Amino acid sequence: MSTDDALPSTRWEQADNTGFAAYFSGLIAEGADIEGEARLADAMLPRGATVLDAGAGFGRIGAALQARGHRVVAAEKDRDLVAMAAVHYPDLPMVRSDILALSPDALAAAGHPTAYDLVVVVGNVMVLLAPDTERRALSTLNALLADGGRILVGFHPKDSPASSARIYPFEEFRADVEAVGLTVQHHFGSYELAPPSDEYCVAVLAR
Ligand SMILES: C[S@@+](CC[C@H](N)C(=O)[O-])C[C@H]1O[C@@H](n2cnc3c(N)ncnc32)[C@H](O)[C@@H]1O
C-alpha cells in the first residue's frame, strides 16, 4: 500500500513533532504504562477480533491489542513513526498510508482484512488530520467497519499537547460523525470512563 502524496498534508506533518517519539521512548525505557486506550478497546471486543489502528503512530495501541490476541493492522502516514514501529513491534502488521487512502481494495491488495470489528483512532489523531478532512476521514473509516463494528476515538477538544492540533468542540465532532452516517454511541471524559468533560473526549461511534 502506498501513501498518496497528493493528499493534503496533515496538521501532524505541519509541525515538528519529533518530541513525541522521544517522549514515548522514555516511557518505554521506564516500563511505564502506555496501554490505557488498548485496555478499553479490548473490553469492547470479543476474543480474536479484527482491529484497525488508524493513525497508529509507532503502534503502541495496535501492538497491545495484538498481544491480547486480536488480528491487528496499523496504518500510519509518518515515515519516521513507521520505522520506529518496526523497531519496537516488528511483528505488528503496519501499512504506511494516509487514513484517507485506506479502502477495502487497498487493504486486500496488501493481504489485510477489509472489514474491522473495531477501528481505533486515539491519541489526538482526529485533531491532527489535514484541515477540513474530518468528515472524509470518518467516512473512510466507516466504510471499513464490519457489521456491528465500532470506532473508538480519543482526543483533546482543546489544549492538545501537539502544538499544531486544532480546537474541536465535541458538538462539532458529533455533527461531523452524524454527517457521515455514524452515531455517537457513548461519550466519556477518559479511558477509565469518567463522565464527559471539556478536557478530553473519548467516544464510541457506530452506524
Ligand atoms: C499524537 S500521534 C498519536 C499516535 C497513536 N495513535 C498513539 O496514540 O500513540 C497522532 C498521529 O496521527 C497521525 N495522523 C494524523 N493524520 C493522519 C492521516 N490523515 N493519516 C494517517 N495518520 C495520520 C500522525 O501521523 C500521528 O502519528
The ligand as a Tripos MOL2 file, in Angstrom:
@<TRIPOS>MOLECULE
LIG
   27    29     1     0     0
SMALL
NO_CHARGES

@<TRIPOS>ATOM
      1 C1         -0.1490   12.1300   18.6000 C.3       1 LIG1
      2 S1          0.1270   10.9230   17.3660 S.3       1 LIG1
      3 C2         -0.7090    9.5150   18.0950 C.3       1 LIG1
      4 C3         -0.2910    8.2190   17.5050 C.3       1 LIG1
      5 C4         -1.0070    6.9870   18.0780 C.3       1 LIG1
      6 N1         -2.4050    6.9520   17.7120 N.3       1 LIG1
      7 C5         -0.8540    6.9160   19.5770 C.2       1 LIG1
      8 O1         -1.8410    7.1760   20.2820 O.co2     1 LIG1
      9 O2          0.2410    6.6010   20.0340 O.co2     1 LIG1
     10 C6         -1.0040   11.4030   16.0690 C.3       1 LIG1
     11 C7         -0.8430   10.5720   14.8200 C.3       1 LIG1
     12 O3         -1.8860   10.8210   13.8970 O.3       1 LIG1
     13 C8         -1.3430   10.5750   12.6130 C.3       1 LIG1
     14 N2         -2.2030   11.1160   11.5660 N.ar      1 LIG1
     15 C9         -2.8110   12.3160   11.5200 C.ar      1 LIG1
     16 N3         -3.4990   12.4320   10.3790 N.ar      1 LIG1
     17 C10        -3.3140   11.2930    9.6900 C.ar      1 LIG1
     18 C11        -3.7700   10.8160    8.4320 C.ar      1 LIG1
     19 N4         -4.5380   11.5650    7.6310 N.pl3     1 LIG1
     20 N5         -3.4000    9.5940    8.0290 N.ar      1 LIG1
     21 C12        -2.6100    8.8140    8.8310 C.ar      1 LIG1
     22 N6         -2.1340    9.2040   10.0250 N.ar      1 LIG1
     23 C13        -2.4900   10.4350   10.4420 C.ar      1 LIG1
     24 C14         0.0060   11.2580   12.6880 C.3       1 LIG1
     25 O4          0.8330   10.8760   11.6180 O.3       1 LIG1
     26 C15         0.4670   10.8180   14.0740 C.3       1 LIG1
     27 O5          1.1800    9.6280   14.0410 O.3       1 LIG1
@<TRIPOS>BOND
     1     1     2 1
     2     2     3 1
     3     2    10 1
     4     3     4 1
     5     4     5 1
     6     5     6 1
     7     5     7 1
     8     7     8 2
     9     7     9 1
    10    10    11 1
    11    11    12 1
    12    11    26 1
    13    12    13 1
    14    13    14 1
    15    13    24 1
    16    14    15 ar
    17    14    23 ar
    18    15    16 ar
    19    16    17 ar
    20    17    18 ar
    21    17    23 ar
    22    18    19 1
    23    18    20 ar
    24    20    21 ar
    25    21    22 ar
    26    22    23 ar
    27    24    25 1
    28    24    26 1
    29    26    27 1
@<TRIPOS>SUBSTRUCTURE
     1 LIG1         1 GROUP 0 **** ****
